[in-house]
Amino acid sequence: MAVKEETALGRKRRARRMARELAEIHPDAHCELDHTNALELAVATILSAQTTDVRVNEVTPRLFAKFRTAADYAAADRTELEELLKPTGFFRNKTDSVIKLGQALVERFDGEVPRTLDELVTLPGIGRKTANVILGNAFGVPGITVDTHFSRLVQRWRWTTETDPVKIEHAVGALIDKRDWTMLSHRVIFHGRRVCHARKPACGACTLARECPAYGTGPTDFGTAVKLLKGPRVTELADLAEHYHEAPTSRARSR
Ligand code: SF4
């Protein structure tokens, strides 16, 4: 798709069309870290560094059953905690982070996870990305989570040319309604995990193809591309893509 001459308004409209399409493609998008409250989500997010959400979810049931409050983490037996966190990797650093998080929450916030970005980023182990995950998913405050998938995709889509995560967050925030920020983040990340991979995106099996300036970065042949799809909804994604690539004109007219 040629977007060389795209105006700011044109980009915003295209971004919003793509956001609507993402909602259709990934209706199951959600925060993949299991949690029942803000403290659990904060801890799970710290544990998710350098590992998968699946691995974190294997560890957290036992962890959360034992450590229920910030005070529990603040007073944790380090050896016991390290043993629980071992499967997530880098467990000494992570143990250190969650103990310090518990201490900071007890000392400065009466043991409660604060509800603002400015306060959250003062906590040990909580960067801006984690803070936005907590705000969006535990408190219902719209937040854009810029992780490696999100950065890659919005750059491919030329929603922004920024590379700094904070600047990306602001640039995308200007294109998409605030109330949609949290779900958009999940959907973009799902698309990055399942379709638009870093090395070989499944362009020929992607229903964003006509809006995407990077179409052709991966194989455009449906038969080849469909094998690159990942995740539990491969069949649904393939069906959507087959319909989309077979009937481009009717689909285009319906937009
Ligand atoms: S067309 Fe290709 S590059 Fe564009 S979003 Fe789809 S998979 Fe990614």
Residues whose N, C-alpha, C, O or C-beta is under 5 A from the ligand:
A	BS01	SF4	R156 V195 C196 P201 A202 C203 C206 L208 A209 C212 A214 Y215 G216 T217
